[in-house]
Amino acid sequence: MNAPIDFNQIDIELKDEERQPCEVWTRVMGYHRPVASFNTGKKGEYAERRFYREASCGLSPQTQG
C-alpha cells in the first residue's frame, strides 16, 4: 500500500523562469481593469491607495436559542 504524503514536509522551490506572473485587477471608474494596463498617472494613484479595516461597533454577538 502507498503511504500518505505529508505535503507540509515537501519544500518546493521554483526558479524565476518557472513562475507565472500574477495579474492584479482593480475597480476604476466603475469597471474592473488590470493594473498593468494603467497609464503612469493611474499607476501612481493606485500605489498611493490606503486600505483600512472598519472598527467593530463593540456589540457582543447574539446567541441563538
C-alpha positions, 0 to 999 in steps of 0.5 A: 500500500502507498503511504500518505504524503505529508505535503507540509514536509515537501519544500518546493522551490521554483526558479524565476523562469518557472513562475507565472506572473500574477495579474492584479485587477482593480475597480476604476471608474466603475469597471474592473481593469488590470493594473498593468494596463494603467497609464503612469498617472493611474499607476501612481494613484493606485500605489498611493491607495490606503486600505483600512479595516472598519472598527467593530461597533463593540456589540457582543454577538447574539446567541441563538436559542 
